[in-house]
Amino acid sequence: MMRILLFLATNAAVLVLISVVFQVLGLEGILAENGVDLNLQALLVLSAVIGFGGSFISLAMSKFMAKRAMGVQVITEPRNNTERWLLETVARQAQSAGIAMPEVGVFRSPEPNAFATGMRRNAALVAVSTGLLQNMSADEVEAVLGHEVSHVANGDMVTMGLIQGVVNTFVIFLSRIVGHVVDRAVFKTESGYGPAYYITSILSQIVLGILASTIVMWFSRQREFRADQGGARLSARSKMIGALRALQRNQQPEDLPGEFAAFGISGGMGGGLKRLFKKNKDVRALGNMLTATIGPTTERRLFDFGIKSDMVPQNYRAESVTAAFADIDVKNKKILLPRAREARPVLPVELTKMGAVVDDIPVYCTLAVRDNADKLIQLLEDKAVDLITLTSSSTAKNFKALLPPEKFRSLLTDVTIASIGPITSETAQKLGFKVHITAEDYTIPGLCQAIQQYFT
């Protein structure tokens, strides 16, 4: 209620202020001297009635129109566990937010989406798409529901209606003044209105409406941030972060035409394309994109999916990819990096410095295991191991985690350590490994060749 009173008072104050300014500056007298007979006070009132009337009629019809336009099926009696969970989750969040239970509905759409609407906080509608339920986890959906419930609790629909009403008022008001001035002062229409008034008013209203929409969009962006915070409170911060990342992952590949998709290793690349296939799409969705791969294995794996890599660096490490981009203008280019969660930040950081817009999306992660740790330790104690291969930095970290810290050095005495490349060697050395072999070709065949040369 306070929010409504505040905006109404603000709007009234602005209207009064403009009237006073016009009178102090003598604008009405100047217009009259030029034959512009315009009652500004009456125009202000009329503009406010039209501006706020249109805004609040739209708000009053928002639930009805949303249900009809989006085909929302309101859940009255849950037909399955998913619908039952949706009702229970929204009920719990609404109670925590201090609002009445909204109507809950589902609409058919392959894309993850959700919205909240309604003229009153205690008579709102929260709806989610089938794509959201299919492509996001329960925790992520819970956070999205919290986001929408927060919109309702914050009174965002009414506030947006008020802001739109204010914007509408001044767009109508100013466009009519422009049309009136042009019609009277330029085209010298003496009575009534000529074609110039209507044409100029309409054109001015379109231009001013576009400019004024930036105000509405700015506020809309701010309310989204507030709703994200509310969603985190009603669910959990980690769930809200997960939901935002999931929404990023589910953005359409077509939104990146003519840009780079940089694939890390074949595991991440294959997983990303499998998600694409699950969305009933194929490699044609990547037709306008360029691709860069790290290493021949990833290049071959990409080709298995029917995609030829546009860039393969000479050395198979992130720094080499960055160097390969040095001769390409990537400023404002959108680059997607689907890769391991544990990957080093070198590539996204350097590409960002070059002016690229980088989406660094983890598509898989490396998990440590404890299986057979006792057997491994026993083999090392029995001196039954001659060589240990480290194929990545995470391999080195997780291998060390399996060994007792107090026995680490003694267990590796007289054991040869072979690393797949300089980055892995550097990590291993920092962890306390003594690296004897570092492959020059950063691939499994290159590592095997380095081991063979070492022992011959």
C-alpha positions as CSV (number, residue, x, y, z in Angstrom):
1,M,0.0,0.0,0.0
2,M,2.8,2.4,0.9
3,R,4.4,1.7,-2.5
4,I,1.2,2.6,-4.3
5,L,0.7,5.8,-2.3
6,L,4.3,6.8,-2.9
7,F,4.1,6.5,-6.7
8,L,0.8,8.2,-6.8
9,A,2.1,11.1,-4.8
10,T,5.2,11.2,-6.9
11,N,3.2,11.3,-10.1
12,A,0.9,14.0,-8.8
13,A,3.9,16.1,-7.6
14,V,5.5,15.9,-11.0
15,L,2.3,16.9,-12.8
16,V,2.0,19.9,-10.4
17,L,5.7,20.8,-10.9
18,I,5.3,20.9,-14.7
19,S,2.3,23.1,-14.4
20,V,4.1,25.5,-12.1
21,V,7.2,25.6,-14.4
22,F,5.1,26.4,-17.4
23,Q,3.4,29.2,-15.7
24,V,6.6,30.7,-14.2
25,L,8.4,30.5,-17.6
26,G,5.4,32.0,-19.3
27,L,5.1,29.2,-21.8
28,E,1.4,29.5,-22.0
29,G,1.7,33.2,-22.9
30,I,4.4,32.5,-25.6
31,L,2.2,29.8,-27.1
32,A,-0.8,32.1,-27.1
33,E,1.2,34.9,-28.9
34,N,2.0,32.4,-31.6
35,G,-1.6,31.4,-32.0
36,V,-1.1,28.1,-30.1
37,D,-4.3,27.9,-27.9
38,L,-3.5,24.9,-25.7
39,N,-4.9,24.3,-22.2
40,L,-1.9,22.6,-20.6
41,Q,-3.7,21.8,-17.3
42,A,-6.5,20.1,-19.1
43,L,-4.0,18.2,-21.3
44,L,-2.1,17.0,-18.2
45,V,-5.3,15.6,-16.7
46,L,-6.3,14.0,-19.9
47,S,-2.8,12.5,-20.4
48,A,-2.8,11.1,-16.9
49,V,-6.3,9.6,-17.3
50,I,-5.3,7.9,-20.6
51,G,-1.8,6.9,-19.4
52,F,-2.8,5.4,-16.0
53,G,-6.1,4.1,-17.4
54,G,-4.4,2.1,-20.1
55,S,-1.7,0.8,-17.7
56,F,-4.2,-0.4,-15.0
57,I,-6.6,-1.9,-17.5
58,S,-3.7,-3.9,-18.8
59,L,-2.7,-4.9,-15.2
60,A,-6.3,-5.8,-14.3
61,M,-6.5,-8.1,-17.4
62,S,-3.0,-9.5,-17.0
63,K,-4.0,-12.9,-15.4
64,F,-6.8,-13.5,-17.8
65,M,-4.6,-12.6,-20.8
66,A,-1.6,-14.6,-19.6
67,K,-3.8,-17.7,-19.2
68,R,-5.3,-17.3,-22.7
69,A,-2.1,-16.2,-24.5
70,M,0.2,-18.8,-22.9
71,G,-2.3,-21.6,-22.6
72,V,-1.7,-21.8,-18.8
73,Q,-3.3,-24.8,-17.1
74,V,-4.0,-23.8,-13.6
75,I,-3.4,-26.7,-11.1
76,T,-6.5,-27.1,-8.9
77,E,-6.2,-30.8,-8.2
78,P,-2.6,-32.2,-8.7
79,R,-2.6,-35.0,-11.2
80,N,0.9,-36.2,-10.5
81,N,3.8,-35.9,-8.0
82,T,5.3,-33.0,-10.0
83,E,2.2,-30.9,-9.8
84,R,1.8,-31.8,-6.1
85,W,5.4,-30.7,-5.5
86,L,4.8,-27.4,-7.3
87,L,1.8,-26.6,-5.2
88,E,3.5,-27.5,-1.9
89,T,6.7,-25.5,-2.8
90,V,4.8,-22.3,-3.8
91,A,2.6,-22.6,-0.7
92,R,5.6,-22.8,1.5
93,Q,7.3,-19.9,-0.2
94,A,4.2,-17.8,-0.2
95,Q,3.8,-18.3,3.5
96,S,7.4,-17.3,4.1
97,A,7.0,-14.2,1.9
98,G,3.8,-13.2,3.8
99,I,1.4,-13.4,0.8
100,A,-1.7,-15.4,0.0
101,M,-1.3,-18.6,-2.0
102,P,-1.1,-17.6,-5.7
103,E,-2.6,-19.7,-8.4
104,V,-0.1,-22.1,-9.8
105,G,-0.1,-23.2,-13.5
106,V,2.0,-24.9,-16.2
107,F,2.2,-23.9,-19.8
108,R,3.6,-25.8,-22.8
109,S,6.9,-24.5,-24.1
110,P,10.2,-26.3,-24.8
111,E,12.2,-23.4,-23.3
112,P,12.8,-23.0,-19.6
113,N,10.6,-20.0,-18.6
114,A,8.4,-18.8,-15.8
115,F,6.4,-15.7,-14.9
116,A,4.2,-14.1,-12.2
117,T,1.4,-11.7,-12.8
118,G,-1.7,-10.3,-11.3
119,M,-3.1,-7.0,-10.0
120,R,-2.9,-7.8,-6.3
121,R,-0.2,-9.5,-4.2
122,N,-2.8,-11.8,-2.7
123,A,-4.5,-12.8,-6.0
124,A,-1.5,-13.5,-8.2
125,L,-0.6,-16.2,-10.7
126,V,2.7,-18.1,-10.9
127,A,3.3,-20.2,-14.0
128,V,6.2,-22.3,-15.2
129,S,6.9,-23.9,-18.6
130,T,7.1,-27.6,-19.3
131,G,10.6,-26.9,-20.6
132,L,11.6,-25.6,-17.2
133,L,10.4,-28.7,-15.4
134,Q,12.1,-31.0,-18.0
135,N,15.5,-29.2,-18.2
136,M,16.2,-28.1,-14.6
137,S,16.6,-30.0,-11.4
138,A,14.1,-29.7,-8.5
139,D,16.5,-27.4,-6.6
140,E,16.8,-25.1,-9.6
141,V,13.0,-25.1,-10.2
142,E,12.5,-24.3,-6.5
143,A,14.8,-21.2,-6.8
144,V,12.9,-20.1,-10.0
145,L,9.6,-20.4,-8.1
146,G,11.1,-18.3,-5.2
147,H,12.2,-15.7,-7.8
148,E,8.6,-15.4,-9.1
149,V,7.0,-15.4,-5.6
150,S,9.4,-12.6,-4.7
151,H,8.1,-10.6,-7.6
152,V,4.6,-11.0,-6.1
153,A,5.7,-10.2,-2.6
154,N,7.6,-7.1,-3.7
155,G,4.5,-5.8,-5.5
156,D,6.4,-5.6,-8.7
157,M,3.4,-6.0,-11.0
158,V,1.6,-3.0,-9.4
159,T,4.8,-1.0,-9.3
160,M,5.5,-1.7,-13.0
161,G,1.9,-0.6,-13.7
162,L,2.5,2.7,-11.9
163,I,5.8,3.4,-13.6
164,Q,4.2,2.5,-17.0
165,G,1.4,4.9,-16.1
166,V,3.8,7.7,-15.4
167,V,5.7,7.1,-18.5
168,N,2.5,6.9,-20.6
169,T,1.3,10.2,-19.1
170,F,4.4,12.1,-20.2
171,V,4.7,10.4,-23.6
172,I,1.0,11.4,-24.4
173,F,1.4,14.9,-22.9
174,L,4.6,15.8,-24.7
175,S,3.6,14.2,-28.0
176,R,0.4,16.2,-28.0
177,I,2.3,19.5,-27.3
178,V,4.7,18.8,-30.2
179,G,1.8,18.0,-32.5
180,H,-0.2,21.1,-31.4
181,V,2.8,23.4,-31.9
182,V,3.7,22.1,-35.3
183,D,0.0,22.3,-36.4
184,R,-0.5,25.8,-35.1
185,A,2.9,27.5,-35.4
186,V,4.3,25.8,-38.5
187,F,1.3,24.9,-40.6
188,K,-0.8,27.9,-39.3
189,T,-4.0,25.9,-38.7
190,E,-6.4,28.4,-37.2
191,S,-9.2,26.2,-36.0
192,G,-9.5,22.6,-35.2
193,Y,-6.7,20.3,-36.1
194,G,-5.1,19.6,-39.4
195,P,-3.3,16.4,-40.6
196,A,0.0,17.8,-39.3
197,Y,-1.2,17.5,-35.7
198,Y,-2.2,13.9,-36.0
199,I,0.9,12.8,-38.0
200,T,3.3,14.7,-35.7
201,S,1.6,13.5,-32.5
202,I,1.8,9.9,-33.6
203,L,5.4,10.1,-34.7
204,S,6.3,12.0,-31.5
205,Q,4.5,9.4,-29.4
206,I,6.4,6.5,-31.1
207,V,9.8,8.2,-30.6
208,L,9.1,9.3,-27.1
209,G,7.7,5.9,-26.2
210,I,10.9,4.2,-27.4
211,L,13.0,6.6,-25.3
212,A,10.8,6.3,-22.3
213,S,11.0,2.5,-22.5
214,T,14.6,2.7,-21.3
215,I,13.3,3.9,-18.0
216,V,10.9,0.9,-17.7
217,M,13.6,-1.5,-18.8
218,W,16.1,-0.1,-16.2
219,F,13.6,-0.6,-13.4
220,S,12.7,-4.0,-14.7
221,R,16.3,-5.0,-14.5
222,Q,16.5,-3.7,-10.9
223,R,13.5,-5.7,-9.9
224,E,15.0,-8.8,-11.4
225,F,18.0,-8.4,-9.2
226,R,15.7,-8.0,-6.2
227,A,13.7,-11.1,-7.1
228,D,17.0,-13.1,-7.5
229,Q,17.8,-12.1,-3.9
230,G,14.3,-13.0,-2.8
231,G,14.6,-16.4,-4.6
232,A,17.8,-17.1,-2.7
233,R,16.2,-16.3,0.6
234,L,13.1,-18.5,-0.1
235,S,15.1,-21.4,-1.4
236,A,18.9,-21.2,-0.9
237,R,21.7,-19.2,-2.3
238,S,23.3,-22.2,-3.9
239,K,20.0,-23.2,-5.5
240,M,19.5,-19.7,-7.0
241,I,23.1,-19.7,-8.4
242,G,22.4,-23.1,-9.9
243,A,19.2,-21.9,-11.4
244,L,20.9,-18.9,-13.0
245,R,23.6,-21.1,-14.4
246,A,21.0,-23.6,-15.7
247,L,19.2,-20.8,-17.5
248,Q,22.5,-19.8,-19.1
249,R,23.2,-23.3,-20.2
250,N,19.8,-23.6,-21.8
251,Q,20.1,-20.5,-24.0
252,Q,19.7,-21.2,-27.7
253,P,22.9,-21.8,-29.7
254,E,21.4,-19.7,-32.4
255,D,22.0,-16.6,-30.2
256,L,25.7,-16.9,-31.0
257,P,25.9,-16.5,-34.8
258,G,29.3,-16.2,-36.4
259,E,31.2,-16.5,-33.2
260,F,33.5,-19.0,-31.6
261,A,32.7,-22.1,-29.6
262,A,35.9,-23.3,-28.0
263,F,35.8,-26.9,-26.8
264,G,38.3,-28.0,-24.2
265,I,38.6,-31.8,-24.2
266,S,36.5,-34.5,-25.9
267,G,34.6,-35.4,-22.7
268,G,33.2,-31.9,-22.2
269,M,32.6,-31.4,-25.9
270,G,30.6,-34.6,-26.3
271,G,28.5,-33.9,-23.2
272,G,27.6,-30.5,-24.6
273,L,26.5,-31.8,-27.9
274,K,24.5,-34.6,-26.3
275,R,22.5,-31.9,-24.5
276,L,21.9,-30.2,-27.9
277,F,20.5,-33.5,-29.3
278,K,18.2,-33.9,-26.3
279,K,16.7,-30.6,-27.2
280,N,15.6,-32.1,-30.6
281,K,18.4,-30.2,-32.4
282,D,21.5,-31.3,-34.3
283,V,24.8,-29.8,-35.5
284,R,22.9,-27.5,-37.9
285,A,22.2,-25.3,-34.9
286,L,26.0,-24.6,-34.9
287,G,26.1,-23.8,-38.6
288,N,27.0,-20.1,-38.1
289,M,29.6,-20.6,-35.5
290,L,33.4,-21.1,-35.7
291,T,35.0,-23.8,-33.5
292,A,38.4,-24.1,-31.8
293,T,39.7,-27.3,-30.2
294,I,42.6,-28.1,-28.0
295,G,44.4,-31.1,-29.4
296,P,43.9,-33.6,-32.3
297,T,41.8,-36.0,-30.1
298,T,39.2,-33.3,-29.5
299,E,39.4,-32.3,-33.2
300,R,38.7,-35.9,-34.3
301,R,36.0,-36.3,-31.7
302,L,34.3,-33.1,-33.0
303,F,34.6,-34.4,-36.5
304,D,32.7,-37.5,-35.4
305,F,29.7,-35.2,-34.8
306,G,30.1,-33.8,-38.3
307,I,31.9,-30.6,-37.3
308,K,35.2,-29.5,-38.7
309,S,37.3,-27.5,-36.3
310,D,38.4,-24.0,-37.6
311,M,41.3,-23.7,-35.2
312,V,43.7,-26.2,-33.6
313,P,46.7,-24.7,-31.8
314,Q,50.2,-26.2,-32.3
315,N,50.6,-26.8,-28.5
316,Y,47.6,-28.3,-26.7
317,R,47.2,-25.9,-23.8
318,A,45.1,-22.9,-23.0
319,E,48.0,-20.4,-23.6
320,S,48.3,-21.7,-27.1
321,V,44.6,-21.2,-27.8
322,T,45.0,-17.6,-26.6
323,A,48.0,-17.1,-28.8
324,A,46.0,-18.5,-31.8
325,F,43.4,-15.8,-31.2
326,A,46.0,-13.0,-31.2
327,D,45.6,-12.5,-35.0
328,I,41.8,-12.4,-34.9
329,D,39.7,-9.5,-33.8
330,V,37.6,-10.9,-31.1
331,K,36.4,-7.6,-29.6
332,N,32.7,-7.9,-28.7
333,K,32.6,-11.5,-30.1
334,K,30.7,-14.0,-28.1
335,I,32.8,-17.0,-27.2
336,L,31.4,-20.1,-25.5
337,L,33.8,-22.2,-23.4
338,P,32.2,-25.5,-22.4
339,R,34.9,-27.2,-20.3
340,A,35.8,-28.8,-17.0
341,R,34.8,-27.1,-13.7
342,E,38.4,-27.4,-12.5
343,A,39.9,-25.9,-15.6
344,R,42.4,-23.1,-15.2
345,P,41.1,-19.5,-15.7
346,V,43.8,-18.6,-18.2
347,L,41.7,-18.9,-21.3
348,P,38.6,-16.9,-20.3
349,V,40.7,-14.3,-18.5
350,E,42.9,-13.6,-21.5
351,L,40.1,-13.7,-24.0
352,T,38.2,-11.2,-21.9
353,K,41.2,-8.9,-21.9
354,M,41.2,-9.1,-25.7
355,G,37.6,-7.7,-25.6
356,A,35.6,-10.9,-26.1
357,V,32.4,-11.7,-24.4
358,V,33.1,-15.0,-22.7
359,D,30.6,-17.6,-21.3
360,D,32.7,-20.0,-19.3
361,I,30.3,-22.9,-18.7
362,P,31.3,-26.0,-16.7
363,V,29.9,-29.1,-18.5
364,Y,31.6,-31.8,-16.5
365,C,33.8,-32.1,-13.4
366,T,36.5,-34.4,-12.1
367,L,35.6,-36.4,-8.9
368,A,38.1,-37.9,-6.6
369,V,37.6,-41.5,-5.5
370,R,38.8,-43.5,-2.5
371,D,38.3,-47.0,-4.0
372,N,41.3,-49.3,-3.8
373,A,43.4,-46.7,-1.9
374,D,44.6,-49.4,0.5
375,K,45.6,-51.6,-2.4
376,L,47.5,-48.7,-4.0
377,I,49.4,-48.0,-0.8
378,Q,50.2,-51.7,-0.4
379,L,51.6,-51.8,-4.0
380,L,53.8,-48.8,-3.3
381,E,55.1,-50.2,0.0
382,D,55.9,-53.5,-1.7
383,K,57.9,-51.6,-4.4
384,A,55.7,-53.2,-7.0
385,V,55.3,-49.9,-9.0
386,D,58.0,-48.6,-11.4
387,L,56.1,-45.8,-13.2
388,I,53.2,-43.5,-12.4
389,T,51.6,-41.5,-15.2
390,L,49.9,-38.1,-14.5
391,T,47.6,-37.2,-17.3
392,S,46.2,-33.9,-15.8
393,S,46.7,-31.6,-12.9
394,S,43.6,-33.0,-11.2
395,T,45.1,-36.5,-11.5
396,A,48.1,-35.3,-9.6
397,K,46.0,-33.7,-6.9
398,N,43.6,-36.6,-6.5
399,F,46.5,-39.2,-6.5
400,K,48.3,-37.4,-3.7
401,A,45.0,-37.2,-1.7
402,L,45.0,-41.0,-1.7
403,L,48.3,-41.3,0.1
404,P,49.0,-40.7,3.8
405,P,50.9,-37.3,4.0
406,E,53.5,-38.7,6.3
407,K,54.3,-41.6,3.9
408,F,54.1,-39.6,0.6
409,R,57.8,-39.1,-0.1
410,S,58.8,-42.6,1.1
411,L,56.1,-44.4,-1.0
412,L,57.3,-42.7,-4.1
413,T,61.0,-43.3,-3.6
414,D,62.5,-45.0,-6.8
415,V,59.2,-44.5,-8.7
416,T,59.4,-42.7,-12.0
417,I,56.8,-40.0,-12.5
418,A,55.7,-39.2,-16.1
419,S,53.6,-36.1,-16.9
420,I,51.5,-35.4,-20.0
421,G,52.7,-31.8,-20.2
422,P,54.4,-28.8,-18.6
423,I,51.2,-27.5,-16.8
424,T,50.7,-30.9,-15.2
425,S,54.4,-31.1,-14.3
426,E,54.3,-27.7,-12.7
427,T,51.2,-28.7,-10.6
428,A,52.8,-32.0,-9.6
429,Q,56.1,-30.4,-8.5
430,K,54.2,-27.9,-6.3
431,L,52.5,-30.9,-4.7
432,G,55.8,-32.5,-3.9
433,F,56.2,-35.0,-6.8
434,K,59.6,-35.4,-8.5
435,V,58.7,-35.4,-12.2
436,H,61.2,-37.3,-14.3
437,I,59.3,-37.2,-17.7
438,T,57.4,-34.4,-19.3
439,A,55.8,-35.1,-22.7
440,E,56.6,-32.6,-25.5
441,D,53.4,-33.6,-27.4
442,Y,50.6,-33.1,-24.8
443,T,48.6,-36.2,-25.7
444,I,48.5,-39.8,-24.5
445,P,50.5,-41.0,-27.6
446,G,53.0,-38.2,-26.9
447,L,53.3,-39.3,-23.2
448,C,53.8,-42.9,-24.3
449,Q,56.5,-41.9,-26.7
450,A,58.3,-39.8,-24.0
451,I,58.2,-42.8,-21.6
452,Q,59.6,-45.1,-24.3
453,Q,62.4,-42.6,-25.0
454,Y,63.2,-42.3,-21.3
455,F,63.7,-46.0,-20.7
456,T,65.7,-46.7,-23.9
